[in-house]
């Protein structure tokens, strides 16, 4: 292809990326070029991690932070410093040629950082990620999005909504690049807590999955080194769904299933980009940071950070509630159903007794394998499964060095104690610590 005066090669153009939708790699490139003005609006001048699906949407992706050594001379990079102290030159896109080049690498969705290459220490957008717990239906997500809009507006910011292309919604607010990552995340925590206060039955700011209900407002997407699929990104769903910018008038009735690589180009040609004016709406975090100060004065500690970050000043103990120790230093009493890990000595669970009756049903290299193990457990315990609530199914995506793995636990607190199944050997028993692949903390 000849793009921006540069030649971009598309290798294996007929390779099928979405088998059920029949979308090939060349179809992906053509999709992104058809919405290039909008897609570039989401990634322009932003360093981005490359999430590469070399085996298509149904395969497991791997994350490549460092730009490939073999790349065109016209591909720009920026050096990022991570919480671990490491650095990496990440790809920065400016035009359609760069867009086509990263898609050719197998990047189905685009994952930029919330900073510009010209100022890597000061984000220019706050991201509100609405992530529903299993079982929460789409109308509830839309309702929480409208509450988020009100919260942002009350503190002087304009919210810009989009479907995530997966299960939730994203709302961005453009901000002036006057604050560092820690302050932006602190403002995001304040947003999450305020949404929860206004809609306590619909939304939660609780980090630990066993405490969540409804729609989780994921403030940690604003922590340094976190990326979110950008506007017009195709997501690895069977129908080739797209993370699509919306107008607020569309939100109350929108259906995310209607936005795919087949429909979004026509929509873009007809109405343009609903986010086209976002850059002109940059606001201040001062109001939200004042709210954060009030929350702190009222006794709320800093919300938990992701597990691979170093412990932060003012952060509450980074221990899930079911494993917290009492003030005397002893483990909290546990239900008889709370057992130690069922398998390997390098177990990531069961080191302390639990205050909730949690059992583990899967530990797998892929989410699909973990869900298959859950289905086997459900078949064995068909009398128990109907008693569980959506929030009782804890599906955790655990971060390894290059790949994620999946753990599934069940909270049996809504099952009569006499009927609670005991911990069983796992049908999917992946050991993420083998060969050093398991989760790790930064070294500071």
N, C-alpha and C positions, 0 to 999 in steps of 0.2 A: 504494500500500500504506500501511496505517496501522501504524506500528511505533514503540513507545516514545512514543506520543502525538504522533508526527510523521508528516507525509505525505511519502512517498518515491515519486517517479515513476520508472517503468521505461520508457525510450524504446525504440521498435522491439523490443518484447518477443519477437516471432517471428523475429528475426534469428538465423540459424543460426551458432553459434560452433564446433561440432564436426560437420562434414558427415557423416563416416563413422558417428559415434555418434548423429547426429540430435539434438544438444543445442542448444537455443536460449538466448538471453540470459535469458529468464524462467526457464528450467530451471536456469540457473546461480544466479540469485538464490534460487530456492526451495531448491536444494541447500544453499547457505551458511546459509540460515535454519534448515534442518533439523538442522544440526550447529553452530548458532551458539555454544552454550556452549563447545565445543571450539575452534572457529575463533577466537573472541574470546580464549580463553586464550592463544593464540599471538601475538596482536597487541595485546592490551589495554594502553593507555597507551604504546604504542611508536610513535615516528615511523616512517613507512613511505614508501618510494619507490613511486610508482604506475607499474607496468609494464602499459601499456595495449595491448591487442590489438584495435584498433578494427576490423580486418578479420577477426576471428575467430582461432581457434587456428592456422590454417594460414598466416596472414599474419605479417609481421614486426612485433614490438612496438616501441614506443618508451618510453623511461624519462622520467618526469616527476617530478623531485624537488620542485619547487615546487607547492604546493597551487593548484588552479585559482582564479583571481580570482573567478569567479562560482561561488559555493558557498553552501550554506545557512548561516545564521548560527550554527547549532548544531554545525557541523563545527569541531572544535578543531585547532589546529596548534601546532607547536613549532619554534623556530628552531635549525637545526643548522649547525655550522661544519665545513667540509670541509678535507681536506689542502691543497687549492688556495688556501685563505684565503677562499673564497667562502662565502656563507651562503644558506640557503633555509628557508622555512617549510614544513614537511612535515606531511601529514595524520596525525592521531592518532585512533584509533578507540576507542570506549568501549561501543558498544551495537549492536543489530541494525540500527537505522536507518542508522548510519554504514556498516555492513557492506554493506547493500543498495545504498547510494549509490555506494561505490567499485566494486562489481561492475557497476553500471549504466554506469560510465565505461569499461568494457572491461577491468577488471583480472581476468584469469582466475585468476592466483595472487597471493598476498599476500606482500609482501617487507618485513618490519619490520626495524629496527635492533635490536641486542641491548641496548638501554638503555630506560629509562623516561623519559617526558617530564619527570618530577620530578628526574631526575639524568642529564643527557645525557653526562657525562664518565666515568661508571663503569658498565660493562656488568654485568648480573646473570645472564648466561649465557655459558658457553663452548660453542662449537659444533664438533663433530668431523664433518667432511664426508668421506665415503668415496666417492671418484670413481674408478671402474675405467677402466683403459686399454682401448682397443678390443680385443675378443676375450675379455675376462675374463668368466667366467660368474657367474651369481647366487650359487651355493653358496660361491664364494670370498669374495664380499662379505659374506655372512652370517658366515663364519668370522672375517674381520677385525673385524666388529662385536663378536663375542664377546671377542676380544682387547682391543678398545678398552674394553669394559665392565670387564675385569679391571684394566687400567691405571688407569682412573679410580678404581675402588674401592680399589686399592692406595695411592692418593694422597688418599683421603678424600672422594671425590666420587661421587655417584650418577648413573649414565648413564640417559638416557631415549631409547629408539630409535624411529625412524620410517623408513618408506620415503621416499625423496626424491620419489617420483612420476615420476622419470625413470630414470636408470641405476644410481643408487647408494643409499646410506643415510645418514641423519643421526643423530647421537647428541648430545643436549644434556645439559649439566650445569648445574644452577642454582647460582650462586655469590653470595656476599654482595657488594654493590656497593662494594667496598673498594679496587679497583685500577682503573687507567686502561687505555685500549685497548692501549698498548704492552706493559704487563705481562700482560694477558690473552692477547695474541697470543704473547708469549714463552712462556707456559704451554702454549699450543696447539702451538707448535713442539716443546716438550719431550714432549708427548703423542705427536705424530707420530713423533718419533725413537724413543721407547720402544716404540711399536707395531711399528715396523720392526725393532728389536732382537729383539723377542719372536717375530716372524713374518717373518723376512727373505725367505722365498720367496714370501710372499703379499702383502706390503704395502711401500710405499715412502714416504719423506718427501721425495724428490727433486723439486724445483720444475720443473726443465727437462724437457720432455716426452721429449727424446731419451735421458734417463737413467732414465726411469720403467719400472717393470714392475708387473704385478699391480694392486693397489688403491692409488691415491694418497690419502694423508691430507692434505687441503687445509687446512693451518693458516692460510692467508691469508684464509679466510672470517671470521677474527676481527680483521682489520685494520679500522681506522676507515673508515666509509663503505661497508663491504661488507654486503650483505643476503642472506638466504637465504629461500627459499620456506618459509612457516610451516606449522605443523600444520594439516591438513585443507585445504590449498591444492589446488585443481585445477591440474593441469599441462597444458601445451599438447601433449599426445600425442593421437593419433587416437582412442584409446579413452576419453578424458576421465578419465585416471587421477588418483588422489588421493594426496598425501603424507600417509600414514596412521600415527598413533602406534600402537605395538605394546607388548605386554608382552614381557619377556625370554623367557618360555616359548614365545612364538610365533615368535621370531626364527629358530631352527634350521630350521624347516620353512616359513616364510612365502613367499608368492608375490605379488610386487607387482602382478601383472596382475589379481589378484582384487579390488583396491581401486579402485573407480571411483565416479563420481557416482551410479551406479545401485545400488551395493551398500553404500557406506559409511553412508548414512543409516540403513539397517536395522541394520547392525552397531552404530552409535552408540546407537540406541534399545534394542538388546538388552544391550550390555555397558557403555555409558557411555564416558567418556573415560579411556583408560589413563594419560593424563598429568595427571589431575585433581589429584593430590597433589604435583605437581612443586614448587610454590612452598614447600612445607614442608621441602624437602630441601636448601636452600641450604648450600653448604660453602665451604671456604677454598682458596685457591690456593697457600698457603704451601708445601705439599709439592712441588707441581709447579715452583714458582719455585726451590726448593732443587735440584731435579733439573736445571733450566736452568742454575743456577750450576755444578753439577758438569760438565755438558756443556761449558760455556764454559771451565772450568779444564782440561778434557781437550783443548782446542784446537779445538772446534767453533765456527765463527763464527755470527753471526746468519744465519738462512736468508733467501734472497732475498725481497724484497717485490714486490708487483705493479708492473709497469713504469711506471704513471702516478704512483707515489709518489716523493717525493724520496729520494735516497740516505740511508740511515740509518746512524747511528754503529754500528760493529762489524759492518756487513753485508759479506759477501763480495762480490767484484766482480760487478756485475750484467751479466754477459755469458754467453750460453749456452755450454756447454762446447765445442761444435764451432767456436766462433769466438774462443776465448780465445787471447791472445798468449803467447808464451814469455817467460821472465824477461829475455831480451835485448831485448824490445820488438818482435820481428818476429812475423809471423803464423806459426802452426803450419803444418807441411807438410800438404798435402792430397792426397787421392786424385784421380786424373784425372777422376773423375766429379763432383767438387765444382766446379760452375761458377758463374759470376755469374748474376744475375737475368736471366730471359729476355725482359723487356719494358721497361717504362717507365723513364726516367731517374730518376724519383722512387721507385725500388725500395726496398721494406722489407727486402730480403734481398740477399746476395751482396756486401756491402761488404768482407768479409774472407774469405780462404780458410778452408775448413772442415777440421777434423781427421776428420770423418766424411763419408762420401759421400752428402750430402743433395742431393736435387733437389726442385724445387717443381713441383706439378702443378695447383694451382688457387689463385686469389685472387679471391674472389667477394663480392658484397654480401650474399648469403644462404648459409646452410649447404647448403640444397637444391641451389643452383646449383653450389657447390663439390663436393658429392658426385656430381653428374651428370658433372662434369669428371673426377673420379677414376674413374668407371665407364668413361669413354671411354679413359682411360690404361690401365686394366686390360684392356680389349678389345684395344688395340694391343700389349700386352705380356703376353699370357696365359701365356707360358712363364716369365716372371719373377715374376708376382704370387704363385704358390704358395710361392716361396722366402722371402717376407717374413713376419716374425713380427708379431703384433698391435701390439707396441710400436714397430714400425718405421713405422707410419702416424701421422703427427703432424698432428692436426686442431686448429688454434689458433683460438679465438674472440678476435678482436682488437677492442679497445674504441675506438670513435670518440666524438665528443662526445655524440651522442644515440643512435646505432645501433651495433651490433656488425657486423663483417664477418668472413669466414672465410678462413683460409689453410690449405692442405694441403701438407705436405712428406712425402717418403719417404726413409727411411734405408736405403741399399742395402748396408750392411755385410755382410748375410748372403747377398748375391748375389756369385758369383765375379766378380772384377774384370773379366775379359774379357767377361762377359755383362751388365754394368751398362748400362742405357740412358743415353744422354746427355740433358742438359737440352734440353727441347723448348719451342717456343712454347706458351703456356698456352691451353687451350680456354676457360677462364674467367679473364679478365685485367682484373679490377676495379682501378682506381687509387684507393685510399682517401685519397690526399693531394689529389685534385682538389677544389677549392672548400674546402680546409681541413678536410675531414672526418676526416682520419686521426688516429691515436692522439696523445696529447699528454701532457706531464708537468705536474705542478703547479708553480706559480711560487713556492711557499714562503710 
